[in-house]
């Protein structure tokens, strides 16, 4: 009897660009659905934290987005795109259609960016409490190897460092925007498969992740300064 190999999940480069209606206009919706067996870590308002996730959406919304129900809104957009199960939802007022993709040794990154409102992380400001505005630099990363929880968190830090490096190199005089978001996806550990314990910038997979995010961020931001 022949055993069929399960189809590989779609590459991040093959994420679909769909659309949704908001304020009487059609806006882009980026959809990537690697399916069951995927773990993600994210700072997104929908599906944030660490856990099993089947899909990611990155929705462009109108500037000045003022809805008070971003979680429900993203959930409805995902359902409208035919997605089921748990997933991650990001929002941005930046152009999703102008996304940039980069890959390095199996690590993949997609970045959407707008840097009209940018600055340094440490400023003399009290901050605010409440639902964040749609993120401006959104980073989605896919790695082909499982990571421990600690390595997933480390991967978020590495992606952020790579983003900041790209901005500084471009002369943005900023570490990001106030509402940037990130999502890192990897396979769930299989039977007998050890998860990678490190994803810092000098680890094998962290270095690849950093180069992919750095290149995608530079390309996404280069024309905006």
C-alpha positions in Angstrom: 0.0 0.0 0.0 1.3 3.4 -0.9 1.4 6.0 1.8 0.8 9.6 0.6 2.9 12.4 2.1 0.6 15.1 3.5 0.8 18.3 1.4 3.1 20.9 2.8 1.5 24.0 4.3 1.4 27.1 2.1 4.5 29.2 2.2 4.2 32.7 3.6 5.2 34.0 0.2 1.9 32.5 -1.1 -0.3 34.4 1.4 -3.5 35.4 -0.4 -4.5 39.1 -0.9 -8.3 39.2 -0.5 -10.5 42.2 0.4 -13.1 43.4 2.8 -15.6 46.3 2.9 -15.3 49.1 5.5 -16.7 52.7 5.3 -18.1 52.1 1.9 -14.8 51.1 0.4 -12.9 47.9 -0.3 -9.7 47.4 1.6 -7.0 44.7 1.3 -6.9 41.6 3.5 -3.8 39.5 3.6 -4.6 35.8 4.5 -2.1 33.1 5.4 -3.5 29.7 6.5 -0.8 27.1 7.3 -3.4 25.1 9.1 -3.4 22.7 12.1 -0.1 21.7 13.6 1.2 25.3 13.8 2.2 27.2 16.9 2.4 31.0 17.0 3.5 33.8 19.3 2.0 37.2 18.7 1.3 40.6 20.1 -1.8 40.9 18.0 -5.1 42.0 19.5 -6.8 38.8 18.2 -5.1 35.5 19.0 -2.1 37.1 20.8 0.1 35.1 23.2 1.5 31.7 22.5 -0.6 28.7 21.3 -1.9 26.6 18.5 -3.1 28.8 15.6 -4.3 27.9 12.1 -4.2 31.2 10.3 -3.1 34.8 10.2 -4.9 37.8 8.8 -3.5 41.3 8.3 -6.3 43.7 7.6 -5.9 47.2 6.2 -8.4 49.5 7.7 -9.2 53.2 7.1 -7.0 55.9 8.6 -8.5 57.1 11.8 -10.1 53.7 12.5 -12.3 54.2 15.5 -14.2 50.9 16.0 -14.2 49.7 19.6 -14.5 46.1 18.8 -11.3 45.2 16.9 -11.3 41.6 18.2 -14.9 40.9 17.0 -14.1 42.8 13.7 -11.1 40.7 12.9 -12.9 37.5 13.8 -15.7 38.5 11.4 -13.2 39.3 8.6 -11.5 35.9 9.2 -14.9 34.1 9.0 -15.7 36.0 5.9 -12.5 34.7 4.3 -13.6 31.1 5.1 -11.1 30.7 8.0 -12.1 28.4 10.9 -10.4 27.6 14.2 -8.1 29.8 16.2 -5.9 32.4 14.5 -4.1 35.7 14.7 -5.5 38.9 13.5 -3.5 42.1 12.9 -4.7 45.5 11.6 -2.9 48.4 9.9 -3.7 51.6 8.2 -0.6 51.1 6.1 -0.9 49.6 2.6 -1.3 45.9 2.8 -1.0 45.6 -0.9 2.5 47.0 -0.7 3.7 44.1 1.5 7.3 43.0 1.2 8.5 39.4 1.4 12.0 38.1 2.2 13.4 34.7 2.9 16.7 33.4 4.3 17.6 29.7 4.7 14.0 28.6 5.3 13.0 31.6 7.4 10.3 33.8 5.8 9.0 37.2 6.7 6.3 39.5 5.4 6.2 43.1 6.4 3.6 45.8 5.9 4.7 49.3 6.9 3.7 52.9 7.3 6.0 55.1 9.3 4.2 58.5 9.3 3.8 58.2 13.1 7.1 57.0 14.4 9.5 57.5 17.3 11.7 56.0 19.9 10.4 53.5 22.4 11.7 55.3 25.6 10.1 58.7 25.8 8.9 60.9 28.7 5.3 60.0 28.3 2.8 58.4 30.7 1.3 56.2 27.9 -2.3 55.3 27.6 -4.8 52.6 28.7 -7.2 51.1 26.2 -7.4 49.3 22.9 -4.4 50.0 20.7 -4.8 51.7 17.3 -4.1 49.5 14.2 -0.5 48.6 14.0 1.7 50.4 11.5 4.7 48.1 11.0 3.3 44.5 11.1 5.7 41.6 10.9 4.7 38.0 10.1 7.5 35.4 10.3 7.4 31.7 9.4 10.1 29.2 10.5 10.2 25.6 9.4 11.3 24.2 12.7 9.6 23.9 16.1 10.6 26.3 18.8 10.2 26.1 22.6 8.1 28.7 24.3 11.2 30.6 25.4 12.6 30.5 21.8 9.3 31.8 20.5 9.6 34.8 22.8 13.2 35.2 21.8 12.2 35.2 18.1 9.9 38.1 18.8 12.8 40.0 20.3 15.0 39.1 17.4 12.5 40.3 14.8 12.0 43.5 16.7 15.8 44.1 16.8 16.0 43.5 13.1 13.2 45.9 12.4 14.9 48.6 14.5 18.2 48.0 12.7 16.5 48.5 9.3 14.9 51.7 10.5 18.1 53.2 11.8 20.0 52.2 8.6 17.3 54.1 6.6 17.7 57.2 8.8 14.2 57.0 10.2 15.4 58.3 13.6 13.0 55.9 15.3 12.7 52.4 16.8 9.2 51.9 15.3 5.7 53.2 15.6 3.6 53.2 18.8 1.4 50.3 17.5 3.7 47.9 15.7 2.7 44.2 15.9 4.6 40.9 15.3 3.6 37.3 14.8 6.1 34.3 14.6 4.8 30.9 13.4 6.5 27.5 13.5 5.4 23.8 13.4 4.3 22.2 16.6 6.8 19.7 18.0 6.1 16.2 16.5 6.7 12.8 18.2 10.3 12.6 19.1 11.2 15.9 17.5 13.1 18.3 19.7 12.1 21.9 19.6 14.9 24.5 19.0 15.7 26.1 22.4 17.2 29.4 21.0 16.1 32.1 18.5 18.4 34.9 19.4 20.2 36.7 16.6 23.3 34.6 16.8 21.5 31.2 16.9 21.0 29.4 13.6 17.3 30.2 13.1 17.4 33.5 14.9 20.1 34.8 12.5 18.0 33.6 9.5 14.9 35.2 10.9 16.7 38.5 11.6 18.1 38.7 8.1 14.6 38.0 6.5 12.9 40.6 8.8 15.6 43.1 8.2 15.5 42.9 4.4 11.6 42.9 4.3 11.4 45.9 6.7 14.0 47.9 4.7 12.2 47.2 1.5 8.8 48.1 3.0 10.0 51.3 4.6 12.6 52.5 2.0 10.1 54.5 -0.1 8.3 56.1 2.8 11.1 58.4 4.1 
